[in-house]
């Protein structure tokens, strides 16, 4: 087992205190659906005029590959916010840095206040929106060394532990967009972390389902899935002794992969250094398999973990969901919320496994 050697990390204390006094941006809103109770974000800090939505090109997922004018190759020169966390090598060059999003979806540093209107309920969109940027403009997560992927997870854990203590934060979402169709507007590799006062409806649904399954079966539903998939192998993509990557039985999209710890664990932020290396190995292999099998498609991934609202969630099990973009939602999907996948997950998993050259993986 290789020893994890994360580059030296530095925290910018000035940045942490300055987030409260940063220049004022347009205030976002969280609006609640009066029927379902779901939340939507009105991100006025990213506001567009109505005419800006017309004639948008969606022709290709390939982003601009040139480093000319890249905002993230030299964040200081391009006027990004000051780092809250930065990792440096011995020669002083940086390998990873975290800084507040210049155009945040949430207005940071303030306690939410009510914005009720008639029968409707809303509140100010208070939260924190940060970017986790790796150094190399051309090498994305599946192209990195395992220890470099582990460094990303180390930074995500560091920022999670810091932000979960904030008064306005009850839930933290971590996600990554690759390709234009997946929502990426900048080609330089970066993940995002958003800390907000409300819990995602999807996570609430998962929490309720996990609790109900445990009540009926006296065991964790995610542990049950991980063990079954590891034992039967037909939907496995890659695994080691601590983590497993597999195509879920009820995959929502073609070549969808879930990565999860084999040992029961409700909280991502409690991973150890040993966990980070083992997770990085499985996660890198999962992304590499997708890249090789379906010709480097756009994709999103999300880390689903328990809320940080002070409550205990012993029945939940954190995991990562990777969703390649292989089709476009149409009327049926949009109306019903039921997604249509064009390939059996067993077939997808077999193709993903076969794409991995295990002898040459880093």
VENSUL-V426878 format. One record per pair of residues at least 4 apart in sequence whose C-alpha atoms are under 8 Angstrom apart, sorted by the first residue. I is the first residue (numbers start at 0). GAP is how many residues later the second one is. D is the distance in Angstrom with one decimal. If there is no record, write none. Layout:
i = (I | I)
gap = (GAP | GAP)
d = (D | D)
//
This chain:
i = (1 | 2 | 3 | 3 | 3 | 3 | 3 | 4 | 5 | 5 | 5 | 5 | 5 | 6 | 6 | 6 | 6 | 6 | 6 | 7 | 7 | 7 | 7 | 8 | 8 | 8 | 8 | 9 | 9 | 9 | 9 | 10 | 10 | 10 | 10 | 11 | 11 | 11 | 11 | 11 | 12 | 12 | 13 | 14 | 14 | 14 | 14 | 15 | 16 | 17 | 18 | 18 | 19 | 19 | 19 | 24 | 24 | 25 | 25 | 25 | 26 | 26 | 26 | 26 | 26 | 26 | 26 | 27 | 27 | 27 | 27 | 27 | 27 | 27 | 27 | 27 | 27 | 27 | 28 | 28 | 28 | 28 | 28 | 28 | 28 | 28 | 28 | 28 | 29 | 29 | 29 | 29 | 29 | 29 | 29 | 29 | 30 | 30 | 30 | 30 | 30 | 30 | 30 | 31 | 31 | 31 | 31 | 31 | 31 | 31 | 32 | 32 | 32 | 32 | 32 | 33 | 33 | 33 | 37 | 38 | 38 | 40 | 40 | 41 | 42 | 42 | 42 | 42 | 42 | 43 | 44 | 44 | 44 | 44 | 44 | 45 | 45 | 45 | 47 | 47 | 48 | 49 | 57 | 57 | 59 | 59 | 60 | 60 | 60 | 60 | 60 | 60 | 61 | 61 | 62 | 62 | 62 | 62 | 62 | 63 | 63 | 64 | 64 | 65 | 66 | 66 | 69 | 69 | 69 | 70 | 70 | 70 | 71 | 71 | 71 | 72 | 72 | 72 | 72 | 73 | 74 | 74 | 74 | 75 | 75 | 75 | 79 | 79 | 79 | 80 | 80 | 80 | 80 | 81 | 81 | 82 | 82 | 82 | 82 | 83 | 83 | 83 | 83 | 84 | 84 | 84 | 84 | 85 | 85 | 85 | 85 | 85 | 86 | 86 | 86 | 86 | 87 | 87 | 87 | 87 | 87 | 88 | 88 | 88 | 93 | 94 | 94 | 95 | 95 | 95 | 95 | 95 | 96 | 96 | 96 | 96 | 97 | 97 | 97 | 97 | 97 | 98 | 98 | 98 | 99 | 99 | 99 | 99 | 99 | 100 | 100 | 100 | 103 | 103 | 103 | 104 | 104 | 105 | 105 | 105 | 105 | 105 | 105 | 106 | 106 | 106 | 106 | 106 | 107 | 107 | 107 | 107 | 108 | 108 | 108 | 108 | 109 | 109 | 109 | 110 | 110 | 110 | 111 | 111 | 111 | 111 | 111 | 111 | 112 | 112 | 113 | 113 | 113 | 113 | 114 | 114 | 114 | 114 | 115 | 115 | 115 | 115 | 116 | 116 | 124 | 125 | 125 | 125 | 126 | 126 | 126 | 126 | 126 | 126 | 127 | 127 | 127 | 127 | 127 | 128 | 128 | 128 | 128 | 129 | 129 | 129 | 130 | 130 | 130 | 130 | 131 | 131 | 131 | 131 | 131 | 131 | 131 | 132 | 132 | 132 | 132 | 133 | 133 | 133 | 135 | 135 | 135 | 136 | 136 | 136 | 137 | 137 | 138 | 138 | 138 | 139 | 139 | 140 | 140 | 140 | 140 | 141 | 141 | 141 | 141 | 141 | 142 | 143 | 143 | 143 | 144 | 144 | 145 | 145 | 145 | 145 | 145 | 145 | 146 | 146 | 146 | 147 | 148 | 148 | 148 | 149 | 149 | 149 | 149 | 149 | 150 | 150 | 151 | 152 | 152 | 152 | 153 | 153 | 153 | 154 | 155 | 155 | 155 | 156 | 156 | 156 | 156 | 156 | 157 | 158 | 159 | 159 | 159 | 160 | 160 | 161 | 162 | 162 | 163 | 163 | 163 | 163 | 163 | 163 | 164 | 167 | 167 | 168 | 168 | 168 | 168 | 168 | 168 | 169 | 169 | 169 | 169 | 169 | 169 | 169 | 169 | 169 | 170 | 170 | 170 | 170 | 170 | 170 | 170 | 170 | 170 | 170 | 171 | 171 | 171 | 171 | 171 | 171 | 172 | 172 | 172 | 172 | 172 | 172 | 173 | 173 | 173 | 173 | 173 | 173 | 173 | 174 | 174 | 174 | 174 | 174 | 174 | 174 | 175 | 175 | 175 | 175 | 175 | 175 | 176 | 176 | 176 | 176 | 176 | 176 | 176 | 176 | 176 | 177 | 177 | 177 | 177 | 177 | 177 | 177 | 177 | 178 | 178 | 178 | 178 | 178 | 178 | 178 | 179 | 179 | 179 | 180 | 180 | 181 | 181 | 181 | 181 | 198 | 198 | 198 | 199 | 200 | 201 | 202 | 202 | 202 | 203 | 204 | 205 | 205 | 206 | 206 | 206 | 206 | 207 | 208 | 209 | 209 | 209 | 209 | 209 | 209 | 210 | 210 | 210 | 211 | 212 | 212 | 212 | 212 | 212 | 213 | 213 | 213 | 213 | 213 | 214 | 218 | 218 | 219 | 219 | 219 | 219 | 219 | 220 | 221 | 221 | 221 | 222 | 222 | 222 | 222 | 222 | 223 | 224 | 225 | 225 | 225 | 225 | 226 | 226 | 227 | 228 | 228 | 228 | 228 | 228 | 229 | 229 | 229 | 233 | 233 | 233 | 234 | 234 | 234 | 234 | 234 | 234 | 234 | 234 | 234 | 235 | 235 | 235 | 235 | 235 | 235 | 235 | 236 | 236 | 236 | 236 | 236 | 236 | 236 | 236 | 236 | 236 | 237 | 237 | 237 | 237 | 237 | 237 | 237 | 238 | 238 | 238 | 238 | 239 | 239 | 239 | 240 | 241 | 241 | 241 | 241 | 241 | 241 | 242 | 242 | 242 | 242 | 242 | 242 | 242 | 243 | 243 | 243 | 243 | 243 | 243 | 244 | 244 | 244 | 244 | 244 | 244 | 244 | 245 | 245 | 245 | 245 | 246 | 246 | 246 | 246 | 246 | 246 | 246 | 246 | 246 | 247 | 247 | 247 | 247 | 248 | 248 | 249 | 250 | 250 | 250 | 250 | 251 | 251 | 251 | 251 | 252 | 252 | 252 | 252 | 252 | 252 | 252 | 252 | 253 | 253 | 253 | 253 | 253 | 253 | 253 | 253 | 254 | 254 | 254 | 254 | 254 | 254 | 254 | 254 | 255 | 255 | 255 | 255 | 255 | 256 | 256 | 256 | 256 | 257 | 257 | 257 | 257 | 258 | 258 | 258 | 258 | 258 | 259 | 259 | 259 | 260 | 260 | 260 | 260 | 263 | 264 | 264 | 264 | 265 | 265 | 265 | 265 | 265 | 265 | 265 | 265 | 266 | 266 | 266 | 266 | 266 | 267 | 267 | 267 | 267 | 270 | 270 | 271 | 272 | 273 | 274 | 275 | 276 | 277 | 278 | 279 | 280 | 281 | 282 | 283 | 284 | 284 | 284 | 285 | 286 | 287 | 287 | 288 | 288 | 288 | 288 | 288 | 289 | 289 | 289 | 289 | 289 | 289 | 290 | 290 | 290 | 291 | 291 | 291 | 291 | 292 | 292 | 292 | 296 | 296 | 296 | 297 | 297 | 298 | 298 | 298 | 298 | 299 | 299 | 299 | 299 | 300 | 300 | 300 | 300 | 301 | 301 | 301 | 302 | 302 | 302 | 302 | 303 | 303 | 303 | 303 | 304 | 304 | 304 | 304 | 305 | 305 | 305 | 305 | 306 | 328 | 328 | 328 | 329 | 330 | 331 | 331 | 331 | 332 | 332 | 332 | 332 | 333 | 342 | 342 | 343 | 344 | 345 | 346 | 347 | 348 | 349 | 350 | 351 | 355 | 356)
gap = (275 | 271 | 143 | 146 | 269 | 270 | 273 | 142 | 141 | 142 | 144 | 145 | 148 | 80 | 81 | 82 | 83 | 88 | 144 | 79 | 80 | 81 | 82 | 76 | 77 | 78 | 79 | 75 | 76 | 77 | 78 | 72 | 73 | 74 | 75 | 4 | 70 | 71 | 72 | 73 | 4 | 71 | 4 | 4 | 67 | 68 | 69 | 68 | 4 | 4 | 89 | 90 | 88 | 89 | 90 | 20 | 82 | 18 | 19 | 81 | 16 | 17 | 18 | 79 | 80 | 97 | 98 | 13 | 14 | 15 | 16 | 17 | 77 | 78 | 79 | 96 | 97 | 98 | 12 | 13 | 14 | 15 | 77 | 93 | 94 | 95 | 96 | 97 | 9 | 10 | 11 | 12 | 92 | 93 | 94 | 95 | 8 | 9 | 10 | 11 | 90 | 91 | 92 | 5 | 6 | 7 | 8 | 88 | 89 | 90 | 4 | 5 | 6 | 7 | 87 | 85 | 86 | 87 | 163 | 161 | 162 | 64 | 84 | 83 | 4 | 61 | 62 | 63 | 82 | 61 | 58 | 59 | 60 | 61 | 62 | 57 | 58 | 59 | 4 | 5 | 4 | 4 | 122 | 123 | 120 | 121 | 118 | 119 | 120 | 121 | 236 | 237 | 117 | 118 | 116 | 117 | 122 | 123 | 124 | 122 | 123 | 73 | 122 | 4 | 6 | 70 | 4 | 116 | 118 | 4 | 7 | 9 | 6 | 61 | 116 | 62 | 63 | 64 | 115 | 4 | 4 | 5 | 6 | 4 | 5 | 6 | 19 | 21 | 22 | 18 | 19 | 20 | 21 | 17 | 18 | 14 | 15 | 16 | 17 | 13 | 14 | 15 | 16 | 12 | 13 | 14 | 70 | 8 | 9 | 10 | 11 | 12 | 7 | 8 | 9 | 10 | 4 | 5 | 6 | 7 | 8 | 4 | 5 | 6 | 41 | 39 | 40 | 36 | 37 | 38 | 39 | 56 | 35 | 36 | 37 | 38 | 32 | 33 | 34 | 35 | 57 | 31 | 32 | 33 | 4 | 28 | 29 | 30 | 31 | 28 | 29 | 30 | 24 | 25 | 26 | 20 | 24 | 19 | 20 | 21 | 22 | 23 | 90 | 17 | 18 | 19 | 20 | 21 | 18 | 19 | 20 | 21 | 17 | 18 | 19 | 59 | 16 | 17 | 58 | 15 | 56 | 57 | 11 | 12 | 13 | 14 | 56 | 85 | 10 | 11 | 7 | 8 | 9 | 10 | 6 | 7 | 8 | 9 | 4 | 5 | 6 | 7 | 4 | 5 | 71 | 42 | 70 | 71 | 41 | 42 | 67 | 68 | 69 | 70 | 35 | 65 | 66 | 67 | 68 | 63 | 64 | 65 | 66 | 62 | 63 | 64 | 59 | 60 | 61 | 62 | 20 | 23 | 24 | 58 | 59 | 60 | 61 | 55 | 56 | 57 | 58 | 18 | 55 | 56 | 4 | 52 | 53 | 50 | 51 | 52 | 50 | 51 | 4 | 5 | 50 | 4 | 49 | 8 | 48 | 143 | 146 | 142 | 143 | 145 | 146 | 149 | 145 | 4 | 5 | 140 | 4 | 217 | 4 | 131 | 134 | 135 | 138 | 216 | 4 | 130 | 133 | 4 | 4 | 131 | 135 | 4 | 126 | 127 | 129 | 130 | 4 | 125 | 4 | 4 | 123 | 127 | 4 | 119 | 122 | 4 | 4 | 18 | 37 | 4 | 111 | 112 | 113 | 114 | 4 | 4 | 4 | 12 | 109 | 4 | 108 | 4 | 6 | 32 | 5 | 6 | 7 | 8 | 31 | 144 | 4 | 28 | 29 | 26 | 27 | 28 | 29 | 139 | 140 | 25 | 26 | 27 | 28 | 29 | 137 | 138 | 139 | 140 | 24 | 25 | 26 | 27 | 28 | 29 | 135 | 136 | 137 | 138 | 21 | 22 | 23 | 24 | 135 | 136 | 20 | 21 | 22 | 129 | 130 | 131 | 17 | 18 | 19 | 20 | 128 | 129 | 130 | 16 | 17 | 18 | 125 | 126 | 127 | 128 | 14 | 15 | 16 | 124 | 125 | 126 | 5 | 6 | 7 | 13 | 14 | 121 | 122 | 123 | 124 | 4 | 5 | 6 | 9 | 11 | 120 | 121 | 122 | 4 | 5 | 6 | 8 | 118 | 119 | 120 | 4 | 5 | 118 | 117 | 144 | 116 | 117 | 118 | 143 | 4 | 5 | 108 | 4 | 4 | 4 | 4 | 101 | 103 | 4 | 4 | 4 | 110 | 4 | 106 | 108 | 109 | 4 | 4 | 4 | 10 | 11 | 12 | 105 | 106 | 4 | 104 | 105 | 4 | 4 | 5 | 6 | 7 | 8 | 4 | 5 | 6 | 7 | 101 | 4 | 4 | 5 | 4 | 44 | 95 | 96 | 97 | 4 | 4 | 94 | 95 | 4 | 39 | 40 | 41 | 94 | 4 | 4 | 4 | 18 | 34 | 36 | 4 | 35 | 4 | 4 | 5 | 6 | 7 | 17 | 6 | 9 | 14 | 112 | 115 | 116 | 11 | 12 | 13 | 14 | 110 | 111 | 113 | 114 | 115 | 8 | 9 | 10 | 11 | 113 | 114 | 117 | 7 | 8 | 9 | 10 | 49 | 52 | 112 | 113 | 115 | 116 | 6 | 7 | 8 | 44 | 47 | 48 | 115 | 4 | 5 | 6 | 43 | 4 | 38 | 42 | 21 | 19 | 20 | 21 | 33 | 36 | 37 | 16 | 17 | 18 | 19 | 35 | 36 | 39 | 14 | 15 | 16 | 17 | 18 | 38 | 12 | 13 | 14 | 15 | 37 | 38 | 41 | 11 | 12 | 13 | 103 | 4 | 8 | 9 | 10 | 11 | 98 | 99 | 101 | 102 | 8 | 9 | 10 | 97 | 96 | 97 | 95 | 4 | 5 | 90 | 94 | 4 | 87 | 88 | 89 | 70 | 71 | 72 | 73 | 86 | 87 | 88 | 89 | 70 | 72 | 87 | 88 | 89 | 90 | 91 | 94 | 35 | 68 | 69 | 88 | 90 | 93 | 94 | 97 | 65 | 66 | 67 | 68 | 89 | 29 | 64 | 65 | 66 | 61 | 62 | 63 | 64 | 23 | 24 | 60 | 61 | 62 | 58 | 59 | 60 | 4 | 18 | 57 | 58 | 53 | 51 | 52 | 53 | 39 | 40 | 47 | 48 | 49 | 50 | 51 | 52 | 4 | 38 | 39 | 50 | 51 | 37 | 38 | 50 | 51 | 4 | 5 | 4 | 4 | 4 | 4 | 4 | 4 | 4 | 4 | 4 | 4 | 4 | 4 | 4 | 4 | 71 | 76 | 4 | 4 | 4 | 68 | 4 | 63 | 64 | 66 | 67 | 4 | 5 | 6 | 7 | 34 | 62 | 4 | 5 | 6 | 4 | 60 | 63 | 64 | 58 | 59 | 62 | 27 | 28 | 29 | 26 | 27 | 23 | 24 | 25 | 26 | 22 | 23 | 24 | 25 | 19 | 20 | 21 | 22 | 18 | 19 | 20 | 15 | 16 | 17 | 18 | 14 | 15 | 16 | 17 | 11 | 12 | 13 | 14 | 7 | 10 | 11 | 12 | 4 | 4 | 5 | 10 | 4 | 4 | 4 | 5 | 6 | 4 | 5 | 6 | 7 | 4 | 4 | 5 | 4 | 4 | 4 | 4 | 4 | 4 | 4 | 4 | 4 | 5 | 4)
d = (8.0 | 7.8 | 6.6 | 7.9 | 6.6 | 7.1 | 6.5 | 7.2 | 7.4 | 7.9 | 7.8 | 5.8 | 8.0 | 5.4 | 5.5 | 5.5 | 8.0 | 7.4 | 7.6 | 5.3 | 5.2 | 6.4 | 7.8 | 6.8 | 5.4 | 4.0 | 6.2 | 5.7 | 5.2 | 6.2 | 7.9 | 7.6 | 5.5 | 4.5 | 6.4 | 6.7 | 7.7 | 6.1 | 4.9 | 6.1 | 6.5 | 7.2 | 6.0 | 6.2 | 5.9 | 6.6 | 5.8 | 6.4 | 7.6 | 5.8 | 7.1 | 6.5 | 7.3 | 5.1 | 7.6 | 6.2 | 7.2 | 5.7 | 4.9 | 7.7 | 7.6 | 6.2 | 6.5 | 7.5 | 5.7 | 6.9 | 6.9 | 7.1 | 5.6 | 4.7 | 5.2 | 6.5 | 6.8 | 5.5 | 6.0 | 6.0 | 4.5 | 7.3 | 5.8 | 5.0 | 6.6 | 7.7 | 7.8 | 6.9 | 5.8 | 4.5 | 4.1 | 7.8 | 6.4 | 5.8 | 4.8 | 6.4 | 5.5 | 5.3 | 6.0 | 5.0 | 5.6 | 5.3 | 6.3 | 7.4 | 6.4 | 4.3 | 6.6 | 5.7 | 5.7 | 4.5 | 6.4 | 7.3 | 5.9 | 5.9 | 4.9 | 5.3 | 6.2 | 7.6 | 7.9 | 7.9 | 6.4 | 7.6 | 6.0 | 7.8 | 7.5 | 7.8 | 7.2 | 7.9 | 6.6 | 7.9 | 5.0 | 6.7 | 7.9 | 7.7 | 6.1 | 6.3 | 6.4 | 7.7 | 8.0 | 6.1 | 7.2 | 6.8 | 6.0 | 7.6 | 7.5 | 7.8 | 7.4 | 6.9 | 7.1 | 7.6 | 4.6 | 4.6 | 5.6 | 7.9 | 7.5 | 6.1 | 6.0 | 6.8 | 6.3 | 6.6 | 7.8 | 7.2 | 5.3 | 7.9 | 6.1 | 7.2 | 6.6 | 7.6 | 7.1 | 7.0 | 7.5 | 7.9 | 7.3 | 5.9 | 5.4 | 7.7 | 7.6 | 7.2 | 6.4 | 6.9 | 7.7 | 6.6 | 7.5 | 6.4 | 6.2 | 5.2 | 8.0 | 5.9 | 7.8 | 7.5 | 7.6 | 7.8 | 6.3 | 5.9 | 5.8 | 7.2 | 6.4 | 5.9 | 7.5 | 6.5 | 5.5 | 4.3 | 7.4 | 7.8 | 5.7 | 5.4 | 7.6 | 5.7 | 5.1 | 7.0 | 7.8 | 6.9 | 7.8 | 5.8 | 4.2 | 6.2 | 5.6 | 5.6 | 5.2 | 6.2 | 5.5 | 5.5 | 4.1 | 5.6 | 7.4 | 5.6 | 6.2 | 6.9 | 6.8 | 6.0 | 4.9 | 7.2 | 5.6 | 4.4 | 5.6 | 7.6 | 6.0 | 5.4 | 6.7 | 8.0 | 6.7 | 5.5 | 4.6 | 6.2 | 7.9 | 5.6 | 5.6 | 7.0 | 7.7 | 7.6 | 5.9 | 4.2 | 6.1 | 5.6 | 5.1 | 5.9 | 7.7 | 5.6 | 8.0 | 8.0 | 6.7 | 5.2 | 5.4 | 5.2 | 6.2 | 6.5 | 7.8 | 8.0 | 5.9 | 4.8 | 5.7 | 7.0 | 5.5 | 4.7 | 4.9 | 7.5 | 7.0 | 6.6 | 7.2 | 7.9 | 6.0 | 7.5 | 7.1 | 6.5 | 7.2 | 5.4 | 6.1 | 5.2 | 6.8 | 5.5 | 6.9 | 7.8 | 5.4 | 5.6 | 7.6 | 6.1 | 4.4 | 6.7 | 6.6 | 4.9 | 4.7 | 6.8 | 5.8 | 4.6 | 5.4 | 7.3 | 6.4 | 7.7 | 7.8 | 6.9 | 6.5 | 7.1 | 6.6 | 6.7 | 7.1 | 5.3 | 4.5 | 6.8 | 7.9 | 7.8 | 5.5 | 5.0 | 6.8 | 7.2 | 5.8 | 4.5 | 6.6 | 5.8 | 5.2 | 6.4 | 6.5 | 5.9 | 4.7 | 6.4 | 7.7 | 7.7 | 7.7 | 5.3 | 5.0 | 6.0 | 7.7 | 7.8 | 6.2 | 4.4 | 6.6 | 7.8 | 6.2 | 6.4 | 7.8 | 7.7 | 7.7 | 7.7 | 4.9 | 6.4 | 7.1 | 7.7 | 5.3 | 6.4 | 7.4 | 6.6 | 5.6 | 6.6 | 7.6 | 6.9 | 7.6 | 5.1 | 7.2 | 5.4 | 5.1 | 7.8 | 7.7 | 5.9 | 6.4 | 7.9 | 6.5 | 6.0 | 6.2 | 6.8 | 5.6 | 5.7 | 7.0 | 6.6 | 6.2 | 6.5 | 7.3 | 6.7 | 6.7 | 5.4 | 7.3 | 6.2 | 5.1 | 5.4 | 7.4 | 5.1 | 6.2 | 7.9 | 6.2 | 6.1 | 6.4 | 7.8 | 6.2 | 7.8 | 7.0 | 6.2 | 6.0 | 7.9 | 7.8 | 6.1 | 7.5 | 5.2 | 7.9 | 7.9 | 6.4 | 6.0 | 5.9 | 7.2 | 6.6 | 7.1 | 6.6 | 7.7 | 7.2 | 6.9 | 6.0 | 7.1 | 7.6 | 7.4 | 7.6 | 6.0 | 7.3 | 6.8 | 5.3 | 5.8 | 4.9 | 4.6 | 7.8 | 7.4 | 7.3 | 7.5 | 6.1 | 4.7 | 6.0 | 6.8 | 6.1 | 5.0 | 4.3 | 7.8 | 5.8 | 5.5 | 6.2 | 6.2 | 5.4 | 7.6 | 8.0 | 4.8 | 5.4 | 6.7 | 7.0 | 5.7 | 4.2 | 6.3 | 6.9 | 7.3 | 5.8 | 5.4 | 6.4 | 7.5 | 6.8 | 7.3 | 7.4 | 5.8 | 4.5 | 6.6 | 5.8 | 5.5 | 7.8 | 5.9 | 5.4 | 6.5 | 7.1 | 5.5 | 4.3 | 6.4 | 6.9 | 4.5 | 6.1 | 5.5 | 5.4 | 6.6 | 5.3 | 5.7 | 5.1 | 8.0 | 7.1 | 7.8 | 6.3 | 4.8 | 7.0 | 5.8 | 7.2 | 5.6 | 7.9 | 7.9 | 5.2 | 5.3 | 6.2 | 6.6 | 5.3 | 7.9 | 7.5 | 7.5 | 4.5 | 6.8 | 4.9 | 6.3 | 7.1 | 6.3 | 7.2 | 5.7 | 5.6 | 6.0 | 6.9 | 7.0 | 6.8 | 6.8 | 6.3 | 6.2 | 6.3 | 6.0 | 7.2 | 8.0 | 6.1 | 6.1 | 6.0 | 7.9 | 6.2 | 7.7 | 7.6 | 6.1 | 6.1 | 6.1 | 6.2 | 6.8 | 6.0 | 7.9 | 5.9 | 5.9 | 6.2 | 5.5 | 7.3 | 6.3 | 5.8 | 7.5 | 7.4 | 7.1 | 6.2 | 4.7 | 4.9 | 5.5 | 6.8 | 6.6 | 7.9 | 7.7 | 7.4 | 6.2 | 7.7 | 6.0 | 7.3 | 7.7 | 6.3 | 6.1 | 7.8 | 6.1 | 6.1 | 6.5 | 7.2 | 6.3 | 7.7 | 6.1 | 6.0 | 6.0 | 6.9 | 7.6 | 6.1 | 6.0 | 7.4 | 6.1 | 5.6 | 7.2 | 6.4 | 6.3 | 7.2 | 6.8 | 7.9 | 7.5 | 5.9 | 7.1 | 7.2 | 5.4 | 5.3 | 7.2 | 7.7 | 6.6 | 5.1 | 7.9 | 5.0 | 7.1 | 7.6 | 6.2 | 4.3 | 6.6 | 6.1 | 7.9 | 7.6 | 8.0 | 5.5 | 5.1 | 7.2 | 6.7 | 7.9 | 5.6 | 7.4 | 6.1 | 5.1 | 6.2 | 5.2 | 7.0 | 6.2 | 6.8 | 6.9 | 7.1 | 5.7 | 4.3 | 5.9 | 6.0 | 6.6 | 7.2 | 7.0 | 7.8 | 5.8 | 5.5 | 6.9 | 7.5 | 6.6 | 7.6 | 6.9 | 5.6 | 4.4 | 5.3 | 6.8 | 6.1 | 6.5 | 8.0 | 5.6 | 5.6 | 6.5 | 6.6 | 6.7 | 6.4 | 5.5 | 4.4 | 6.8 | 6.5 | 7.3 | 6.5 | 5.4 | 5.5 | 6.7 | 7.0 | 6.6 | 6.7 | 5.7 | 4.6 | 6.3 | 5.6 | 7.3 | 7.4 | 5.9 | 7.2 | 6.6 | 6.6 | 6.8 | 6.4 | 8.0 | 7.7 | 7.8 | 6.0 | 7.1 | 6.4 | 7.0 | 5.5 | 6.6 | 6.0 | 6.7 | 7.3 | 7.8 | 7.5 | 7.1 | 6.8 | 4.7 | 7.6 | 7.2 | 6.6 | 5.2 | 6.1 | 5.8 | 7.8 | 7.2 | 7.2 | 7.3 | 7.3 | 6.6 | 7.9 | 6.8 | 5.5 | 7.2 | 8.0 | 7.5 | 5.7 | 4.9 | 6.3 | 7.9 | 7.2 | 6.1 | 5.1 | 6.8 | 6.9 | 5.6 | 4.6 | 6.1 | 7.5 | 6.7 | 5.7 | 5.0 | 6.6 | 6.7 | 4.4 | 6.3 | 7.2 | 7.8 | 7.7 | 7.1 | 6.2 | 7.5 | 5.2 | 6.3 | 6.5 | 6.0 | 6.6 | 6.2 | 7.2 | 5.0 | 4.2 | 5.2 | 7.8 | 5.6 | 5.7 | 7.2 | 5.9 | 5.8 | 7.8 | 5.9 | 7.9 | 5.7 | 6.8 | 6.4 | 6.7 | 6.5 | 5.8 | 5.9 | 6.3 | 6.5 | 5.9 | 5.8 | 6.3 | 6.2 | 6.4 | 6.0 | 6.0 | 7.4 | 8.0 | 6.5 | 6.2 | 6.1 | 7.4 | 5.9 | 5.1 | 6.9 | 5.7 | 5.8 | 6.0 | 7.7 | 6.8 | 7.6 | 7.8 | 6.5 | 5.5 | 4.0 | 6.6 | 6.5 | 8.0 | 6.1 | 7.9 | 6.7 | 5.9 | 5.9 | 6.3 | 6.5 | 7.3 | 5.9 | 5.5 | 7.0 | 5.5 | 4.0 | 5.4 | 5.9 | 5.3 | 6.4 | 7.9 | 6.7 | 5.4 | 4.2 | 6.1 | 5.5 | 5.4 | 6.7 | 7.4 | 5.9 | 4.5 | 6.6 | 5.5 | 5.4 | 6.0 | 7.6 | 7.9 | 7.0 | 4.4 | 6.7 | 6.5 | 6.8 | 7.7 | 6.8 | 7.8 | 5.6 | 6.4 | 7.7 | 6.0 | 5.9 | 5.9 | 7.7 | 7.4 | 5.0 | 5.2 | 5.2 | 7.2 | 7.8 | 6.9 | 6.6 | 6.3 | 5.9 | 6.3 | 6.4 | 6.2 | 6.1 | 6.2 | 6.3 | 6.9 | 8.0 | 6.5)
//
